[in-house]
Amino acid sequence: MSGIVPSMSVVNKSMQRVSPELIPTQSGSTVTKDELRAELERQEQRYKEVYGGEVTTYAAQPEPERKPWRKRATVQDQAFSQELQKMEKELKAEEP
Protein backbone atom coordinates (compact mmCIF):
# COMPACT_ATOMS: atom_id res chain seq x y z
CA MET A 1 0.00 0.00 0.00
CA SER A 2 1.60 3.24 -1.10
CA GLY A 3 0.59 6.67 0.04
CA ILE A 4 1.64 9.68 2.02
CA VAL A 5 1.56 9.28 5.79
CA PRO A 6 1.44 12.55 7.74
CA SER A 7 3.89 13.05 10.56
CA MET A 8 2.65 12.50 14.10
CA SER A 9 2.75 16.22 14.87
CA VAL A 10 0.31 16.93 12.03
CA VAL A 11 -2.00 14.13 13.19
CA ASN A 12 -1.88 15.35 16.77
CA LYS A 13 -2.65 18.94 15.76
CA SER A 14 -5.61 17.92 13.63
CA MET A 15 -7.02 15.66 16.36
CA GLN A 16 -6.58 18.23 19.13
CA ARG A 17 -9.87 19.30 20.66
CA VAL A 18 -10.42 22.73 22.10
CA SER A 19 -12.65 23.15 25.10
CA PRO A 20 -15.75 25.26 24.39
CA GLU A 21 -14.72 27.50 27.30
CA LEU A 22 -11.31 28.23 25.75
CA ILE A 23 -10.95 30.65 22.88
CA PRO A 24 -7.81 30.45 20.71
CA THR A 25 -6.02 33.73 19.98
CA GLN A 26 -3.88 34.85 17.06
CA SER A 27 -0.72 34.34 19.09
CA GLY A 28 -1.59 30.67 19.59
CA SER A 29 -2.48 30.89 23.27
CA THR A 30 -5.98 30.33 24.65
CA VAL A 31 -8.10 32.43 26.98
CA THR A 32 -11.33 31.67 28.78
CA LYS A 33 -14.52 33.56 28.10
CA ASP A 34 -14.29 35.23 31.50
CA GLU A 35 -10.74 36.44 30.77
CA LEU A 36 -11.89 37.76 27.40
CA ARG A 37 -14.84 39.60 29.00
CA ALA A 38 -12.52 41.12 31.61
CA GLU A 39 -10.07 42.26 28.90
CA LEU A 40 -12.87 43.85 26.89
CA GLU A 41 -14.13 45.67 30.00
CA ARG A 42 -10.58 46.96 30.66
CA GLN A 43 -10.33 48.19 27.07
CA GLU A 44 -13.73 49.88 27.39
CA GLN A 45 -12.69 51.67 30.60
CA ARG A 46 -9.38 52.75 29.05
CA TYR A 47 -11.17 54.12 25.98
CA LYS A 48 -13.57 56.10 28.18
CA GLU A 49 -10.69 57.51 30.26
CA VAL A 50 -8.36 58.36 27.36
CA TYR A 51 -10.82 59.61 24.76
CA GLY A 52 -13.73 60.53 27.01
CA GLY A 53 -16.00 58.76 24.58
CA GLU A 54 -18.94 56.50 25.00
CA VAL A 55 -18.91 52.87 23.94
CA THR A 56 -22.03 51.67 22.18
CA THR A 57 -22.58 47.97 21.69
CA TYR A 58 -24.86 46.74 18.96
CA ALA A 59 -26.70 43.49 18.47
CA ALA A 60 -25.78 41.51 15.39
CA GLN A 61 -27.76 42.63 12.36
CA PRO A 62 -29.82 39.96 10.61
CA GLU A 63 -28.76 39.13 7.10
CA PRO A 64 -31.07 40.65 4.50
CA GLU A 65 -33.62 38.34 2.96
CA ARG A 66 -32.81 37.43 -0.59
CA LYS A 67 -35.34 38.49 -3.13
CA PRO A 68 -36.41 35.87 -5.65
CA TRP A 69 -34.51 35.97 -8.90
CA ARG A 70 -36.40 37.48 -11.82
CA LYS A 71 -35.59 36.79 -15.44
CA ARG A 72 -35.35 39.92 -17.54
CA ALA A 73 -37.15 39.75 -20.87
CA THR A 74 -34.82 39.43 -23.83
CA VAL A 75 -35.39 41.18 -27.16
CA GLN A 76 -36.83 37.93 -28.52
CA ASP A 77 -39.23 37.66 -25.55
CA GLN A 78 -40.40 41.24 -26.11
CA ALA A 79 -40.89 40.67 -29.85
CA PHE A 80 -42.81 37.47 -29.15
CA SER A 81 -45.16 39.18 -26.68
CA GLN A 82 -45.74 42.04 -29.15
CA GLU A 83 -46.62 39.53 -31.88
CA LEU A 84 -49.04 37.78 -29.53
CA GLN A 85 -50.74 41.08 -28.67
CA LYS A 86 -50.97 41.95 -32.37
CA MET A 87 -52.54 38.54 -33.14
CA GLU A 88 -55.03 38.91 -30.27
CA LYS A 89 -56.08 42.35 -31.55
CA GLU A 90 -56.59 40.91 -35.04
CA LEU A 91 -58.74 38.07 -33.66
CA LYS A 92 -60.86 40.51 -31.65
CA ALA A 93 -61.30 42.73 -34.71
CA GLU A 94 -62.51 39.76 -36.81
CA GLU A 95 -65.10 38.65 -34.25
CA PRO A 96 -68.48 40.46 -34.41
Buried (B, 14 or more C-beta within 10 A) or exposed (E): EEEEEEEEEEEEEEEEEEEEEBBEEEEEEEBEEEEEEEEEEEEEEEEEEEEEEEEEEEEEEEEEEEEEEEEEEEEEEEEEEEEEEEEEEEEEEEEE
